[in-house]
């Protein structure tokens, strides 16, 4: 009896995590500058809405083709949390992009990037998670750096302080998004959970009447 040839498993493409991190940081760094350039031609809320709409268009086919059953499996409670998470993410992008029109790019990006600080604190008090000494040290360093970078805004006028406040609001909103996603977006439910978040955000960002370049508001938000 002849031996059957072993079935070779399909080759898996492995990407170095350092490379992924590099392009992630590069994309994030360029985002604020591109938004600031776009604000010369369009309203901030329109930029947020179109940015998220394009992301939805790109991600929706993957979610619908691979996670259709999961999208239908959400119960009423989970759908409410999905709406809440989508609204928080809409608040994040709306307030952060608005802040770029009022304060410096450096101050806006540094303040909105403080979301891990809020996540750590909320998780500690809400989920009773213990913060390690290294985590506390990192949070304090991040807070100190943010204070140093934004200290000059106190003498720059009320509009810069308003921009800083909007950026902080964006950081707090996305922290809430992360915490909800931690509970409901585990394992194989990633795509099924992520797609509704993306789909809710553009309409929420564009709910203000008369925003130039906006999509029509969706009643779900």
Order of alpha helices (4+ residues) and beta strands (2+ residues): alpha-alpha-alpha-alpha-alpha-alpha-alpha-alpha-alpha
